[in-house]
Structures are given as C-alpha cells and as structure tokens.
Amino acid sequence: MLTLVLDMLLVLLAWVLAFWLRFNLDVPPEFQTLAKASAPLCVLGYGLGLAAAKVYRNVWSYTGLTELRQLTFGIALGALLCTALVLMLRLPAFPRSVVLLHPIIALLLLGAARIGSRTLAERRVSDQAQGRPLVIVGSLADASDALRALKGSPHWQPVAIVSPIASEVGRAMQDIPVLGPVRSLGQICAANGAQTALVASPPGSDERREALLDTAGVTLLTMPRPDEWLKTESTGPRRIELEDLLGRAAVQLDVDGLAGLFSGRTVLVTGAGGSIGSELCRQIARFGVGRLVCVDVSEFAIYQLEQELREAHPQMEGIYYTANVRELDRLRAITSAQPPTVVFHAAAYKHVPLMEQHNEVEAIRTNVLGALNMARVAGECGAKKFVLVSTDKAVNPTSVMGATKRLAELVVQGVAAQHPATRYVSVRFGNVLGSSGSVVPLFTSQIGRGGPVTVTHPQIVRYFMTIPEASQLVLQAGLMGDSGQIFVLDMGEPVKIVELARMLIRLSGKTEQEIPITFVGLRPGEKLFEELLADDETSVPTPHPKLRVAKTAGQPPDIDSVLQWVRQAGPAPAPGELREWLHSLVPEYTANR
C-alpha cells in the first residue's frame, strides 16, 4: 500500500508538471481548476493501469530492466485509461497535449524513485560487506554475467578485470576497471591485494588455460555450471576444475527425437558399470525410458550403478545383470527376458599397454567377440538400433587394443548386412576426462603422493572430452545413424599431455618445483598422436555440428571365419600369429613393439 500511495502522489505531481509545461510554466486560473477536476481521473486511470501490469508485486530495491519494462507497460496502460476517462467526460477546453506529456513525466518520476531505492539498498550492502578482493578474468560480456551473480555478495569484492580483448583494456564496467590482458593477471592481483581470480570465460577458452599455466600463487575460481546450480545449495564461485579448462559448450541434443526413441521403451546398455556406460544410463534415464537393462561383468560396478539410479530415478524400472558379453547364450537369455528396442554396446577392454602384452587374446575375445555377440543378439531379438562405442585408437592402429576395436567396427558392419531391420552404427571418440584407467586419475594419484608425475613423451598429444559430452553425442549419433555408418565426434583441439599434467599440478595448489614431471618414454602400442580418420578415409558432415560420418574403405570380414579362428586359437595363441591374423583383417594395423 505504501508503494501504491507513493506512486499516486508521483502521478499527481507529474499531472501538475504536465500542465505547467504545457502552459510555459504559467498555468492560467481556469486551467488550474481543470487540472484539479481531472486529477481524480488521472489517479484512477493510472492506478488501474499499474495494478493491471502487476507492478506492485516487485520490490523497489531489486528493480532491474525487467521491472522497468513492466513499469513502462503499466504507465502506457494507465495513460490510455486516463485519456479515455477524460474524453468520455468531455471536459471543456481540456488541453490534449497534457495527456501526451504526462506519461513521459510519470515514467521519469516513478522510474527514478525505483532506481534511487535500489541504489541506496546496494550502497548499504556495499558498506556492510567486507569481502575479499577478487579479480575477474574474461571479456566485458563474460564479466557482466559474473558481476551480476556476485552483486551483494558479502564474501567477494571485485576490484579489477583482465580481458583477452585488447580494445577493452582501459575501459570500465560498474566502476571496475579493465587493467590489462590475461598474461598480466599475476601482477594485477598483486597490485590490488587479491589472491583469488574468478575466471568468467566459457569452458575450454584459451584464457582459462593461460590464467592457470601462466599464473602462480593465485587461486582460480569459476561460477557453477547450470546443472550445479540445481544440485547444490551453494550458488557462489567454486574452485576451477579440469573439465572447466578442457570442456566446451554444452552439446545440443535433439531432445524430442531422443525422447521419442527412449520414452516408454526398453534400452539395454552393456558395460553399464564403466565410465561411458554408466553415463549413458544416466542420460537415458533422463528421457523417461520405460525399462533400462544394465549389463556388466563387474558385480561391484553394477551394484553401484543400481544404488545411484534407484535414488535418482525411483520411478524408472531398472534391471541389472552381471553377465559377460563373451557368452552368447547368456546374452540371448537376457534379451529374451527383456527384449530391447535400443542397444548401446560399451563393454570393452581399453587399456592399451595392458592389452599389448600377455592379454592380447582377451582383447580379441571381449572387444571383437563381445561386440559380435551383442550385435547378433540385437538383430535376433528385433532391436530397432544397435550402437557400438568405438575409439580413435581404431584409426591406423598400432596396438592390439586399437586393432580389435577397428575389427569390432567391421564385424558390426558385417552383422548389419544380415539384419536389415536393425540399424547398426559405431561412434568413435578420443580420451574421456576422468574415465577409469585414463591419465587424469593416474596423474591425480601421483600428485597426491607428492610426485613425480610421469609423462611418456614431451610431444605426446591426445584429444579429450568430458564424460557427459561423449555420452550425449553417442546418444545423438544413435538417433541419427543409418545402418553401417561410423560416426566421428568433433573432439576439438588436441592437448599436450605434459600441459595437462601442469594444469593438474596447478589445480592442486602446487608448483612444478614441488611436484616434478618426468618423462618415461612411449609404452608398447602407444602413438605420439591419435587420429580420427584413417589415411584412406574421408568424412561428410551431418545435421549436427559435432558429428561427422566416416567414409571407410575396409570390407567386413567373414563372420564364420572370425568365430572359427577364435575357437581354434585357444586360450594362449602365439603373439606373432595373433598379430598376423589381426593384420590380415585390418590391413592398416602396424604392430608397434
């Protein structure tokens, strides 16, 4: 009621000022009488207009552009009502220019009152806050979002901005100066007494990496990702993580298409307890799957997944099997009991050095025979789609693991010809941040022990993406793919492993003097760099910007001969013979021993 009374007093003041301006600051007596007579109509019209625009739901001390737009709409509506009332009563010789001047003056007065209230409120908060000095890293566009989120925070006081855009240096935003480029972050923090910087630039940006690698002694923070705002009560800055440095913009999914593919259907995921498999299960559960069948050889992994999904999606029907994809009859029994519409095959051995010596036959049995078994069963049970999770190590492979994954792609294409009712696709991508057995957990463990961090070669590079990004693109490829296609994911720019090690050391709060990096040489089967396409392959774009289809030259092998060789090879085939057999089916495979 108080704000309503104040607004009506300001509306009356505007009414008087409108008459005053209309008559050049000297209102004749007869028009003074007219102004007084029409004032109740003005108050009534504007009161109704502002109330209809719901202006009085807003709090003055939090007025922003949205509230000002709402106020403008209310005043415009009030002006129309006031004009209608004045015209209906046919007041004699009423100056019509007053009804044009009045809403302009009213908007100025009411808007100024609200802006003044917010300014006083922010000044009180600023006077009470004793936050720590904070430097913001990012362009003015990025910094504006961070400043908006930090406004009124009692913990932080932004004191400077460092921008990667040279033309912005020397300018200011909200009285906070842009003092220099990102490479000057350390000096700017020292000059302003700040030990913390908030990186406002988007994930994967160059300035994020530069801020970490070129600045020692400064703690880096970032704002929570949108999904984190929903999962945690803390809405303030958090410590920057590796995913923030190497991650990229969120994957754009065909939500309607995926919902149509999964909603109310049965979906089966093999390797469901692994890094990619478990994330596939989480993503699929989001789309209202009718029944999710999770298969993994590890009892503990499938138990953990069951506990997580039961808590996160209690309404979903989840069925959890401990089973080995190398056992064809077991897979047939599972799909007979739970016929799937879509199958995602993520079960595989993926550790290159481990599969290169002493375990070569295990890579063939799991990666090749397991993929073959699951692909055949998917066709036999009438699944609509089958998606093989492959790897960039299948391109021009130099390892047994890579060669078996390439052979898995080929046998899946061979099975596709036998089951035309099922669409078979494969998806290749590179290293996944934080996946089990990957370099990031190894480096983190080594840093925790005090070092050293062991890197194989100073020039070795790898493609990286986050687990959710990889899983979402696998789902998207499964939705889009035609039978027999191999999809290649846009992995962005490759990252030097030694640079990755330096990032992790800095993120741990240490320096390279405290945690040294040592080079131990390439391991068996490793390459200095991975490729997403073989020498004789090309790719064509798809409607999705991060997915391309590889045009491969390899011919699918005879399925029966593959099965016969695996049976005859027995549990311990000679390593040389095994590699020769792989080379005969994957000619681009070159053993690197």
Secondary structure as the mmCIF struct_conf table of DSSP 4:
data_model
#
loop_
_struct_conf.conf_type_id
_struct_conf.id
_struct_conf.beg_label_comp_id
_struct_conf.beg_label_asym_id
_struct_conf.beg_label_seq_id
_struct_conf.end_label_comp_id
_struct_conf.end_label_asym_id
_struct_conf.end_label_seq_id
HELX_RH_AL_P HELX_RH_AL_P1 LEU A 2 ARG A 22
TURN_TY1_P TURN_TY1_P1 PHE A 23 LEU A 25
HELX_RH_AL_P HELX_RH_AL_P2 PRO A 29 ALA A 52
TURN_TY1_P TURN_TY1_P2 ALA A 53 LYS A 54
HELX_RH_3T_P HELX_RH_3T_P1 VAL A 55 ARG A 57
BEND BEND1 ASN A 58 ASN A 58
HELX_RH_3T_P HELX_RH_3T_P2 TRP A 60 TYR A 62
HELX_RH_AL_P HELX_RH_AL_P3 LEU A 65 LEU A 89
TURN_TY1_P TURN_TY1_P3 ARG A 90 ARG A 90
TURN_TY1_P TURN_TY1_P4 PRO A 92 ALA A 93
TURN_TY1_P TURN_TY1_P5 ARG A 96 ARG A 96
HELX_RH_AL_P HELX_RH_AL_P4 SER A 97 GLN A 128
HELX_LH_PP_P HELX_LH_PP_P1 GLY A 131 GLY A 131
STRN STRN1 ARG A 132 VAL A 137
BEND BEND2 GLY A 138 GLY A 138
HELX_RH_AL_P HELX_RH_AL_P5 LEU A 140 LEU A 150
TURN_TY1_P TURN_TY1_P6 LYS A 151 GLY A 152
BEND BEND3 PRO A 154 HIS A 155
STRN STRN2 TRP A 156 VAL A 162
BEND BEND4 PRO A 164 PRO A 164
HELX_RH_3T_P HELX_RH_3T_P3 ALA A 166 GLU A 168
TURN_TY1_P TURN_TY1_P7 VAL A 169 GLY A 170
STRN STRN3 ALA A 172 MET A 173
TURN_TY1_P TURN_TY1_P8 GLN A 174 ASP A 175
STRN STRN4 ILE A 176 GLY A 180
HELX_RH_3T_P HELX_RH_3T_P4 VAL A 182 SER A 184
HELX_RH_AL_P HELX_RH_AL_P6 LEU A 185 ALA A 191
TURN_TY1_P TURN_TY1_P9 ASN A 192 GLY A 193
STRN STRN5 THR A 196 VAL A 199
BEND BEND5 SER A 201 SER A 201
HELX_LH_PP_P HELX_LH_PP_P2 PRO A 202 PRO A 202
TURN_TY1_P TURN_TY1_P10 PRO A 203 GLY A 204
HELX_RH_AL_P HELX_RH_AL_P7 ASP A 206 LEU A 213
BEND BEND6 ASP A 214 ASP A 214
BEND BEND7 GLY A 217 GLY A 217
STRN STRN6 THR A 219 THR A 222
HELX_LH_PP_P HELX_LH_PP_P3 MET A 223 ARG A 225
HELX_RH_AL_P HELX_RH_AL_P8 PRO A 226 LYS A 231
BEND BEND8 GLU A 233 GLU A 233
BEND BEND9 GLY A 236 GLY A 236
STRN STRN7 ARG A 238 ARG A 239
HELX_RH_AL_P HELX_RH_AL_P9 LEU A 242 LEU A 246
BEND BEND10 ALA A 249 ALA A 249
HELX_LH_PP_P HELX_LH_PP_P4 ALA A 250 VAL A 251
HELX_RH_AL_P HELX_RH_AL_P10 VAL A 255 PHE A 262
STRN STRN8 SER A 263 SER A 263
TURN_TY1_P TURN_TY1_P11 GLY A 264 GLY A 264
BEND BEND11 ARG A 265 ARG A 265
STRN STRN9 THR A 266 THR A 270
TURN_TY1_P TURN_TY1_P12 GLY A 271 GLY A 273
BEND BEND12 GLY A 274 GLY A 274
HELX_RH_AL_P HELX_RH_AL_P11 SER A 275 ARG A 286
TURN_TY1_P TURN_TY1_P13 PHE A 287 GLY A 288
STRN STRN10 VAL A 289 VAL A 289
BEND BEND13 GLY A 290 GLY A 290
STRN STRN11 ARG A 291 ASP A 296
BEND BEND14 VAL A 297 VAL A 297
HELX_RH_AL_P HELX_RH_AL_P12 GLU A 299 ALA A 312
TURN_TY1_P TURN_TY1_P14 PRO A 314 GLN A 315
BEND BEND15 MET A 316 MET A 316
STRN STRN12 GLU A 317 THR A 322
TURN_TY1_P TURN_TY1_P15 VAL A 325 ARG A 326
HELX_RH_AL_P HELX_RH_AL_P13 LEU A 328 ALA A 337
BEND BEND16 GLN A 338 GLN A 338
BEND BEND17 THR A 341 THR A 341
STRN STRN13 VAL A 342 HIS A 345
HELX_RH_AL_P HELX_RH_AL_P14 VAL A 352 GLU A 356
BEND BEND18 GLN A 357 HIS A 358
HELX_RH_AL_P HELX_RH_AL_P15 GLU A 360 ALA A 363
HELX_RH_PI_P HELX_RH_PI_P1 ILE A 364 LEU A 369
HELX_RH_AL_P HELX_RH_AL_P16 GLY A 370 GLU A 380
TURN_TY1_P TURN_TY1_P16 CYS A 381 GLY A 382
BEND BEND19 LYS A 384 LYS A 384
STRN STRN14 LYS A 385 VAL A 389
HELX_RH_3T_P HELX_RH_3T_P5 ASP A 392 ALA A 394
BEND BEND20 VAL A 395 ASN A 396
BEND BEND21 SER A 399 SER A 399
HELX_RH_AL_P HELX_RH_AL_P17 VAL A 400 GLN A 418
TURN_TY1_P TURN_TY1_P17 PRO A 420 ALA A 421
BEND BEND22 THR A 422 THR A 422
STRN STRN15 ARG A 423 ARG A 428
STRN STRN16 ASN A 431 LEU A 433
TURN_TY1_P TURN_TY1_P18 GLY A 434 GLY A 434
TURN_TY1_P TURN_TY1_P19 SER A 436 GLY A 437
BEND BEND23 SER A 438 SER A 438
HELX_RH_AL_P HELX_RH_AL_P18 VAL A 439 GLY A 448
TURN_TY1_P TURN_TY1_P20 ARG A 449 GLY A 450
HELX_LH_PP_P HELX_LH_PP_P5 PRO A 452 PRO A 452
STRN STRN17 VAL A 453 VAL A 455
BEND BEND24 THR A 456 THR A 456
TURN_TY1_P TURN_TY1_P21 PRO A 458 GLN A 459
STRN STRN18 VAL A 461 ARG A 462
STRN STRN19 PHE A 464 THR A 466
HELX_RH_AL_P HELX_RH_AL_P19 ILE A 467 MET A 480
HELX_LH_PP_P HELX_LH_PP_P6 GLY A 481 ASP A 482
TURN_TY1_P TURN_TY1_P22 SER A 483 GLY A 484
STRN STRN20 GLN A 485 LEU A 489
BEND BEND25 GLU A 493 GLU A 493
STRN STRN21 VAL A 495 LYS A 496
HELX_RH_AL_P HELX_RH_AL_P20 ILE A 497 LEU A 507
TURN_TY1_P TURN_TY1_P23 SER A 508 GLY A 509
TURN_TY1_P TURN_TY1_P24 GLU A 512 GLU A 514
BEND BEND26 ILE A 515 ILE A 515
STRN STRN22 ILE A 517 PHE A 519
HELX_LH_PP_P HELX_LH_PP_P7 LEU A 522 ARG A 523
TURN_TY1_P TURN_TY1_P25 PRO A 524 GLY A 525
BEND BEND27 LEU A 528 PHE A 529
BEND BEND28 LEU A 532 LEU A 533
TURN_TY1_P TURN_TY1_P26 ASP A 535 ASP A 536
STRN STRN23 THR A 538 PRO A 541
BEND BEND29 PRO A 543 HIS A 544
TURN_TY1_P TURN_TY1_P27 PRO A 545 LYS A 546
STRN STRN24 LEU A 547 LYS A 551
HELX_LH_PP_P HELX_LH_PP_P8 GLY A 554 ASP A 558
HELX_RH_AL_P HELX_RH_AL_P21 ILE A 559 ALA A 569
BEND BEND30 PRO A 571 ALA A 572
HELX_RH_AL_P HELX_RH_AL_P22 PRO A 575 LEU A 585
BEND BEND31 VAL A 586 VAL A 586
TURN_TY1_P TURN_TY1_P28 PRO A 587 GLU A 588
#
